Amino acid sequence: MPIPGLGGLSVLDTHLLATLARGTDSRKKIMLLLAVLAACVINGDTMTGVLRQATWLVVAVIVLIVVQTIAMRLPQPRVKPVVEPDTNG
């Protein structure tokens, strides 16, 4: 179905990603472009910091799981309900 406003291009030809995928027979081209862009922005120090923080996050989650597991195995204290005296009459 041609679109007259775009010089007679079909609907599929107006989509950049579809055009790249059909023209080169490679659907990874945009991903490679994004990876190169990310590599330019993220340097080694940034990645080291991200990995360090991720390591501490994993350690914290493991500690929380261990604490919850131990807390479930401890005996729970039995609390008697408090009965309020009837002051109405």
C-alpha positions as CSV (number, residue, x, y, z in Angstrom):
1,M,0.0,0.0,0.0
2,P,1.9,3.1,-1.2
3,I,1.7,6.4,0.8
4,P,1.4,9.4,-1.6
5,G,2.8,11.9,0.9
6,L,6.1,10.0,1.2
7,G,6.8,9.8,-2.5
8,G,5.0,6.5,-3.1
9,L,6.9,4.5,-0.5
10,S,5.2,1.5,1.0
11,V,4.3,1.4,4.7
12,L,7.1,-1.1,5.3
13,D,9.7,1.1,3.6
14,T,9.0,3.9,6.0
15,H,10.2,2.0,9.0
16,L,14.0,2.4,9.4
17,L,14.6,-0.9,11.3
18,A,12.6,-2.9,8.8
19,T,14.5,-1.3,5.9
20,L,17.8,-2.1,7.5
21,A,16.8,-5.6,8.3
22,R,15.6,-6.3,4.8
23,G,18.4,-4.5,3.0
24,T,21.3,-6.1,4.8
25,D,19.7,-9.4,6.0
26,S,21.0,-8.6,9.5
27,R,18.7,-7.8,12.3
28,K,21.6,-7.1,14.7
29,K,22.8,-3.9,13.1
30,I,20.9,-1.6,15.4
31,M,22.2,-3.6,18.4
32,L,25.7,-3.2,17.3
33,L,25.2,0.5,16.9
34,L,23.8,0.7,20.5
35,A,26.7,-1.4,21.8
36,V,29.3,0.9,20.3
37,L,27.5,3.9,21.7
38,A,27.3,2.3,25.2
39,A,31.0,1.4,25.0
40,C,31.9,5.0,24.3
41,V,29.9,6.2,27.3
42,I,30.8,3.5,29.8
43,N,34.5,3.2,30.7
44,G,36.3,0.6,32.8
45,D,36.0,2.6,36.1
46,T,32.3,2.8,35.7
47,M,31.9,-0.9,35.1
48,T,34.1,-1.7,38.1
49,G,31.9,0.5,40.3
50,V,28.7,-1.2,38.9
51,L,30.1,-4.7,39.5
52,R,31.2,-3.7,43.0
53,Q,27.7,-2.4,43.9
54,A,26.1,-5.5,42.4
55,T,28.3,-7.7,44.5
56,W,27.3,-5.8,47.7
57,L,23.6,-6.1,46.6
58,V,23.9,-9.9,46.2
59,V,25.6,-10.1,49.6
60,A,22.9,-8.1,51.3
61,V,20.1,-10.2,49.7
62,I,21.8,-13.4,50.9
63,V,22.1,-12.0,54.4
64,L,18.4,-11.1,54.5
65,I,17.4,-14.5,53.3
66,V,19.6,-16.2,56.0
67,V,18.1,-13.9,58.7
68,Q,14.6,-14.7,57.6
69,T,15.3,-18.4,57.5
70,I,16.7,-18.4,61.0
71,A,13.8,-16.2,62.3
72,M,11.3,-18.7,60.9
73,R,13.0,-21.6,62.8
74,L,13.1,-19.8,66.1
75,P,10.2,-20.5,68.5
76,Q,7.5,-17.8,68.4
77,P,6.5,-16.3,71.7
78,R,2.8,-16.8,72.5
79,V,1.1,-13.5,73.5
80,K,-2.2,-13.7,75.4
81,P,-4.8,-11.3,74.1
82,V,-5.5,-8.3,76.4
83,V,-9.2,-8.2,77.4
84,E,-10.4,-4.7,78.2
85,P,-12.8,-4.4,81.1
86,D,-16.4,-3.4,80.1
87,T,-16.8,0.2,81.4
88,N,-20.3,0.7,79.9
89,G,-22.2,-0.9,82.6
